[in-house]
């Protein structure tokens, strides 16, 4: 009987140790998950964007301006269509409070105005923040942590916007919550849109970038 009691006690001790070990692992994993974050309310950056629904076959570079407080976005797109077409620069202004978009050809100075909620494009103002209940996908280094000051620590997140019907994947720096990448997926409407940001600086470097010209004509939806 004493032997049975000792075996039972040993068994309970082993189970307790395993439970405590599992709890310790869970605590460590929970501690590794960073808090969700918000990027600065306004910033400017260089970007690379690929959006087939915008009519561009390849990725293009742009200067990007983001104003969360005013619900405004703007970019100066550098479009290189290929051999048979000339290089173009297009100034795009998106004013979400007014639900209007302006496309200004900087070569011809032609300006076209269209509604922001036209079919087949990403709907609504998308803030460059991590949603409160986003899924944490991991922490990683851009560059190499084997070299002093040779890397940037970043986090990856996923989220499904049920009200808009698309999936989002984003990466941000752990310090400052600076956006590095923002991807959107919806195979039934706009397909996919990919954005990468670099040379990010706080604030709007050109305040006039959100002011459209007065000669804009309505465009086709």
Secondary structure, DSSP 8 states (H G I E B T S, - for coil): -HHHHHHHHHHHHHHHHHHHHHHHHHHHHHHHS----B--SEEEEEEEEEEGGGT-SS-EEEEEEEETTTTEEEEEEEE---TTS--EEEEEEEETTTTEEEEEETTT--EEEEETT-TTS--S---SB--TT-EEEEEEEEE-TTSTT-EEEEEEEEEEETTTTEEEEEEEETTT--EEEEEEEETTTTEEEEEEEEEEEES-S-GGGG---TT-EE---
